[in-house]
Amino acid sequence: MNTIILKGCTPEPLMSYLKALGVLRIIAEGPDPDIRGCWRDGALTIKSILDEQSLIDFFDSAYQPTPVFAPWNGDGGFLTDSGASMELVNTIRETTYPNLMRLKNAISSIDNVSILKDFKEQRDVKKILEDKKKKLKKTKQRLSESEAEQLKEATRLVNVIKNDILYRIRTGFPDEVVRWLDSCVAITADGFNVSPLLGSGGVDGKLEMSANFMKNVVAILDADQATRINWIKHAILGQGIVNLQKTAIGQFSPGHVGGPNATQGFEGDSGINPFDFVLMIEGAIFISGAVSRRYGTDRSAKAAFPFTVYSSPVGYSSRADADAKGSRGEIWLPLWNRLADIREVNYLFSEGRADLSGRQATSGVDFARAVSTLGVDRGIQGFTRYSFLQRNGKAYLASPIGRFDVTARPNVDLLREIDPWLDRFRQKANEDKTPPRFKSALRRIETAILLFCQYGGPAHFADILCALGQAEKELANGENFRKDKYLRPLAGLSPAWLDAAYDTSPEFEIALSLAGIYDASYKIGALRANLEPVKTGKNKQGSMGAAWLEGRCAVVWNSAELSRNLAAVLERRIMDGERAGCDRLPLACRRTSSLAAIATFIAGATDDRRIEELLWGMLLINHYKDYPILKRRAIDAPPLPRTYALLKLLFMPGPHTKQNESVEVRPEMTILPLLRAKRVDDACQIAIRRLRASGFIPQAHKTLHQWHTPDPARLAASLLIPVASRDVEYLKSMVLRPETNNQAVTR
């Protein structure tokens, strides 16, 4: 057995990948049925009884091309009386060359289908009448009633007969003739589904692939032996430099399509090695369509073909809106690093699916999730992702948009919790006339999911949480859209999301402590009610749910900066607590922030945008369940201002302890307006008086600014951030005199 590295058969572009499959299939069906192949070092590696020279000799003298004909297409060579395609078909009809006997026999089978003649006749009638209609239109005349009726009937018959042609070919032709049809079209009870890999039934723009295949086969056979061998070496082994032939390549190799800046000068012609095109089509035949619907999906148009899904215009730099409309799907082509024979590879492509939570992946994002949960064949090392993007008119380009390694990322399973909500949101966001901000929110969610599947890590998972929070924020501000589309709030995510997203940053600490704020007496809503008009609670199934409320209710959050919004929330919660008769401030919490994180925030050293996005995401968590244990890391924080310690003592959800007694310190609402007016000294004076009235003795006022004076807006916002009871004692030690046993307590 010989090991040969086929350096001309690489995973990119799509032409080279298909070429590799073509070489593997042709050799397995010919001189070496036991050939095995795998992807190593960026090329197809084969193990075969053939060596390099015998491999070249086989393709030079013994290779017989697979019948590739498309009699259902106008340019396929069977429905016209003239033209290059018809001449090619006639050339093969009359050939005596042994290597073309398979093609010649296939043409004989096609010629026996009488329905082709009926189709041609009706199509000619239709064309004559359409041409006459165009000429009459210029002189503002119309067809006669009989001619109009004849055109209508001819159009109907053309459509009926064209469909009948496909059924007749599929059921009556020899298997090797049908292979190209199966690669192009999946015939189902609902009609015909075309493969994005092969355009619209074997046509890419103006390129008829079967005719181009015949053209390149004839070019190979007409060439002298030296030229032919050079083409073989270049196409398969990546050796040498050859003169490329001026012929179309279509979508399969964007670098060979020609056009502006394609080469030196202003314009370049489309040029390829004929063997590249022929072997590429041979490989495309390998990826034939499966017509059955799998796993209950009703989006079978692309799911019927191996590893082919609907396009998700995320994960690469482009105009996402244009790509979403101008893409006809994606294909994820598998790469395996273990030697496999043709039977194993054939089984892989015949299955051709990725499973996601018991269903088949139907979009690019679904496929990425399936790869990350090992919802694919375990022998696959990775995938090369291609998107079929519109170039112009009906022509497309198969653009490689990333390599995905098959790596297990267990936290991807958490995304099952959002699947019902996300499926609904995706459906509505992708509708026409949807406001761009909702489309942008969807793209951000899908991009975050894709990047996490590709790279993993808490930061990328936190990005998913942030993206969900921003989508929720857009829905909160889009009352008409959410009502029209019946979109409910997202709620009840498990606390395991926190563990998956925890990046040990002070921003995460602060956002989590804020998200868990609630009223211990349950007379007013949790913090989420101050950000969006939502009411949360347990549904009939016992799980956490949420519903939209009419009006803005207790919502005070707006487009202002984070500090102003946090201060506004604090002020509103205190006011609502007084109106509702809450015994204590409605600032109870389920998790607290460290003083180091708060000091970092007050100093302006945190990313406020990240805090806000994390906060919106964490509001979607079910905070009534136990949090995971999140180990904090040490933060190199600036000194904590004494002014903060002084003011924070007035905004605690519970009483203070003094000589083993509980002492209530009532908040002073005038402090927050004073901080907004940047009158920090006046706010501190009020706090000192309030503490003295509660029996505490603050230190001299002049020592409060001993370290530095913080920004008033950030100082006011920090008063909402929960702190642990042990830290309260430290705050008291910063600004209060030590207690004495004989110290009187003034009520």
Stockholm file with secondary structure:
# STOCKHOLM 1.0

chainA/1-747         MNTIILKGCTPEPLMSYLKALGVLRIIAEGPDPDIRGCWRDGALTIKSILDEQSLIDFFDSAYQPTPVFAPWNGDGGFLTDSGASMELVNTIRETTYPNLMRLKNAISSIDNVSILKDFKEQRDVKKILEDKKKKLKKTKQRLSESEAEQLKEATRLVNVIKNDILYRIRTGFPDEVVRWLDSCVAITADGFNVSPLLGSGGVDGKLEMSANFMKNVVAILDADQATRINWIKHAILGQGIVNLQKTAIGQFSPGHVGGPNATQGFEGDSGINPFDFVLMIEGAIFISGAVSRRYGTDRSAKAAFPFTVYSSPVGYSSRADADAKGSRGEIWLPLWNRLADIREVNYLFSEGRADLSGRQATSGVDFARAVSTLGVDRGIQGFTRYSFLQRNGKAYLASPIGRFDVTARPNVDLLREIDPWLDRFRQKANEDKTPPRFKSALRRIETAILLFCQYGGPAHFADILCALGQAEKELANGENFRKDKYLRPLAGLSPAWLDAAYDTSPEFEIALSLAGIYDASYKIGALRANLEPVKTGKNKQGSMGAAWLEGRCAVVWNSAELSRNLAAVLERRIMDGERAGCDRLPLACRRTSSLAAIATFIAGATDDRRIEELLWGMLLINHYKDYPILKRRAIDAPPLPRTYALLKLLFMPGPHTKQNESVEVRPEMTILPLLRAKRVDDACQIAIRRLRASGFIPQAHKTLHQWHTPDPARLAASLLIPVASRDVEYLKSMVLRPETNNQAVTR
#=GR chainA/1-747 SS CEEEEETTCCSSSHHHHHHHHHHHHHHHTTTCTTCEEEEETTEEEEEESCCHHHHHHIIIIICCCCCCCCTTSGGGSSSCSSSHHHHHHHHHHTCCCGGGHHHHHHHHHHHTCTHHHHHHHHHHHHHHHHHHHHHHHHTTCCCCHHHHHHHHHHHHHHHHHHHHHHHHHHHHSCHHHHHHHHHHEEEETTEEEECGGGBTTTEETTEEHHHHHHHHHHHHHHSCHHHHHHHHIIIIICCSCCCCEECCCGGGCGGGSCEETSSSSSEECCEECHHHHHHHHHHHHHSCCCCSCCTTCSCHHHHTSTTEEBCCCCSSSSCHHHHHHHEEEEEEEEECCSCEEHHHHHHHHHHCCCEETTEECCBHHHHHHHHHTTCSCTTCCEEEEEEEEEEETTEEEEEEEEEEECCCCGGGGGGGGGHHHHHHHHHHHTSTTCCHHHHHHHHHHHHHHHHHHHHCSHHHHHHHHHHHHHHHHHHHTCHHHHHHTTCCCCCCBCTHHHHHHCCCCHHHHHHHHHHTCBCTTCSSCCGGGGTSSEEEEECTTSSEEEEECSSCTTCCCCSSCHHHHHHHHHHHHHHHHHHHTCSSCSCBCSSCBCHHHHHHHHTTCSCHHHHHHHHHHHTTBCTTSCCCCCCCCCCCCCCCCHHHHHHHTTSCSSCEEETTEEECCCCCTTHHHHHHTTCHHHHHHHHHHHHHHTTCCBCCGGGTTSSCCCCHHHHHHHTTSCBCHHHHHHHHHHHBCCCCTTCCCCC
#=GC SS_cons         CEEEEETTCCSSSHHHHHHHHHHHHHHHTTTCTTCEEEEETTEEEEEESCCHHHHHHIIIIICCCCCCCCTTSGGGSSSCSSSHHHHHHHHHHTCCCGGGHHHHHHHHHHHTCTHHHHHHHHHHHHHHHHHHHHHHHHTTCCCCHHHHHHHHHHHHHHHHHHHHHHHHHHHHSCHHHHHHHHHHEEEETTEEEECGGGBTTTEETTEEHHHHHHHHHHHHHHSCHHHHHHHHIIIIICCSCCCCEECCCGGGCGGGSCEETSSSSSEECCEECHHHHHHHHHHHHHSCCCCSCCTTCSCHHHHTSTTEEBCCCCSSSSCHHHHHHHEEEEEEEEECCSCEEHHHHHHHHHHCCCEETTEECCBHHHHHHHHHTTCSCTTCCEEEEEEEEEEETTEEEEEEEEEEECCCCGGGGGGGGGHHHHHHHHHHHTSTTCCHHHHHHHHHHHHHHHHHHHHCSHHHHHHHHHHHHHHHHHHHTCHHHHHHTTCCCCCCBCTHHHHHHCCCCHHHHHHHHHHTCBCTTCSSCCGGGGTSSEEEEECTTSSEEEEECSSCTTCCCCSSCHHHHHHHHHHHHHHHHHHHTCSSCSCBCSSCBCHHHHHHHHTTCSCHHHHHHHHHHHTTBCTTSCCCCCCCCCCCCCCCCHHHHHHHTTSCSSCEEETTEEECCCCCTTHHHHHHTTCHHHHHHHHHHHHHHTTCCBCCGGGTTSSCCCCHHHHHHHTTSCBCHHHHHHHHHHHBCCCCTTCCCCC
//
